Amino acid sequence: VLMQRIRRRGITAEQDIDGDYLNSLCDIYSQFFHSYTRSPLLVVNAENINYVDSDDDYTMLLNHILSIKSSRHYFNPLSSQK
């Protein structure tokens, strides 16, 4: 999904990013945030939403962000487009 979104954005400097590098980066971020406790944390599975092109998906994500007051939250939404 990430590589598809990078290609679709069409930013020249991003087109040659190696897939293995992105996978490694995602793993490192996951490890870091797995133990992160310094502030509220929202983990979003963005695989099925398109908050760039869908106002409904963007609003759904924004409302969820604004509702968070403390601790860790997981958000696994389905797209409004489906």
LODONU-962257 format. One record per atom (N, C-alpha, C): residue in one letter; x negated, y negated, z. Coordinates in pm, whole numbers, padded with zeros to 5 digits, always signed. Example, Ala and Ser with C-alpha at 12.3 -4.5 7.8 and 13.67 -1.06 7.14 Angstrom:
<rs>
A-01319+00569+00780
A-01230+00450+00780
A-01320+00330+00780
S-01285+00225+00708
S-01367+00106+00714
S-01290-00003+00787
</rs>
This chain:
<rs>
V-00083+00119+00000
V+00000+00000+00000
V-00087-00125+00000
L-00191-00125+00083
L-00278-00243+00091
L-00346-00271-00042
M-00399-00170-00106
M-00465-00190-00236
M-00365-00239-00341
Q-00243-00189-00338
Q-00141-00236-00432
Q-00112-00383-00410
R-00103-00425-00285
R-00075-00565-00255
R-00192-00654-00295
I-00313-00607-00276
I-00430-00685-00318
I-00429-00702-00469
R-00403-00595-00542
R-00398-00605-00689
R-00288-00701-00734
R-00173-00692-00671
R-00060-00776-00709
R-00088-00924-00684
R-00162-00954-00576
R-00195-01094-00547
R-00281-01154-00657
G-00365-01072-00717
G-00444-01118-00831
G-00557-01213-00798
I-00601-01219-00674
I-00712-01307-00637
I-00841-01238-00681
T-00915-01303-00769
T-01032-01242-00832
T-01131-01187-00730
A-01161-01263-00628
A-01261-01222-00528
A-01219-01097-00451
E-01090-01066-00449
E-01041-00950-00374
E-01033-00823-00459
Q-01041-00835-00588
Q-01014-00721-00677
Q-01119-00610-00668
D-01239-00643-00627
D-01346-00543-00619
D-01367-00487-00479
I-01275-00514-00387
I-01288-00460-00252
I-01275-00309-00258
D-01370-00243-00196
D-01375-00097-00197
D-01267-00038-00106
G-01198+00063-00153
G-01093+00129-00075
G-01146+00191+00053
D-01266+00249+00048
D-01326+00307+00169
D-01354+00199+00273
Y-01398+00082+00226
Y-01422-00029+00317
Y-01291-00070+00386
L-01184-00081+00309
L-01054-00119+00367
L-01007-00015+00467
N-01022+00113+00436
N-00983+00218+00530
N-01063+00208+00659
S-01192+00184+00646
S-01278+00169+00764
S-01235+00048+00847
L-01206-00061+00779
L-01162-00183+00848
L-01031-00160+00922
C-00938-00092+00859
C-00809-00061+00923
C-00830+00027+01046
D-00918+00124+01036
D-00947+00211+01151
D-01007+00132+01267
I-01099+00042+01236
I-01163-00039+01341
I-01060-00129+01408
Y-00974-00194+01330
Y-00869-00277+01389
Y-00776-00193+01475
S-00740-00076+01429
S-00652+00012+01508
S-00715+00048+01641
Q-00843+00082+01639
Q-00913+00115+01764
Q-00916-00004+01858
F-00946-00121+01804
F-00952-00241+01887
F-00817-00271+01952
F-00713-00274+01872
F-00582-00313+01926
F-00517-00204+02009
H-00564-00081+01997
H-00512+00027+02081
H-00534-00001+02229
S-00644-00068+02260
S-00675-00097+02401
S-00664-00245+02435
Y-00613-00326+02345
Y-00604-00470+02366
Y-00492-00503+02465
T-00524-00581+02568
T-00424-00615+02671
T-00427-00762+02710
R-00500-00847+02640
R-00518-00985+02684
R-00399-01076+02652
S-00309-01031+02570
S-00191-01111+02536
S-00085-01016+02481
P+00038-01067+02462
P+00139-00982+02397
P+00088-00937+02260
L+00127-00818+02222
L+00079-00761+02096
L+00195-00699+02020
L+00203-00732+01894
L+00303-00672+01806
L+00229-00593+01698
V+00256-00465+01692
V+00200-00379+01587
V+00312-00357+01486
V+00289-00402+01363
V+00392-00397+01259
V+00354-00296+01152
N+00442-00202+01126
N+00427-00115+01011
N+00491-00189+00894
A+00406-00249+00810
A+00455-00333+00701
A+00466-00257+00569
E+00456-00125+00574
E+00458-00045+00453
E+00591-00058+00378
N+00701-00071+00450
N+00832-00071+00386
N+00899-00207+00379
I+00825-00313+00414
I+00883-00447+00405
I+00796-00534+00316
N+00856-00638+00262
N+00784-00733+00177
N+00819-00873+00224
Y+00749-00919+00327
Y+00779-01049+00385
Y+00730-01164+00298
V+00658-01136+00191
V+00614-01241+00099
V+00724-01273-00001
D+00784-01171-00060
D+00884-01192-00166
D+01029-01182-00120
S+01051-01135+00002
S+01188-01118+00051
S+01213-01208+00171
D+01300-01306+00153
D+01336-01394+00264
D+01398-01316+00379
D+01477-01215+00348
D+01539-01135+00454
D+01435-01059+00536
D+01336-01001+00467
D+01229-00930+00539
D+01147-01027+00623
Y+01118-01143+00567
Y+01043-01246+00641
Y+01118-01288+00767
T+01248-01315+00753
T+01330-01357+00866
T+01337-01248+00971
M+01352-01122+00929
M+01356-01011+01022
M+01226-01003+01103
L+01112-01017+01036
L+00983-01013+01105
L+00966-01133+01197
L+01000-01251+01150
L+00989-01371+01232
L+01075-01362+01357
N+01197-01316+01344
N+01285-01301+01461
N+01228-01203+01562
H+01167-01098+01512
H+01106-01000+01604
H+00987-01063+01676
I+00905-01136+01603
I+00790-01205+01664
I+00837-01301+01773
L+00938-01379+01744
L+00987-01479+01839
L+01052-01417+01962
S+01094-01292+01953
S+01160-01227+02067
S+01061-01168+02167
I+00935-01161+02132
I+00834-01097+02217
I+00788-01193+02326
K+00792-01145+02448
K+00750-01227+02562
K+00626-01170+02630
S+00612-01039+02630
S+00497-00979+02699
S+00475-00836+02650
S+00364-00782+02686
S+00324-00643+02664
S+00307-00608+02517
R+00312-00480+02487
R+00289-00428+02353
R+00422-00384+02292
H+00438-00415+02164
H+00560-00378+02093
H+00523-00318+01958
Y+00603-00224+01915
Y+00585-00161+01785
Y+00709-00190+01702
F+00688-00237+01580
F+00798-00274+01492
F+00782-00192+01364
N+00880-00106+01339
N+00877-00016+01225
N+01004-00036+01143
P+01014-00151+01075
P+01138-00184+01006
P+01152-00117+00870
L+01275-00110+00826
L+01305-00072+00688
L+01331-00200+00613
S+01300-00202+00487
S+01318-00321+00406
S+01466-00355+00393
S+01493-00484+00385
S+01629-00528+00358
S+01665-00501+00212
Q+01565-00471+00130
Q+01585-00449-00013
Q+01631-00307-00046
K+01629-00217+00052
K+01664-00077+00026
K+01809-00051+00055
</rs>
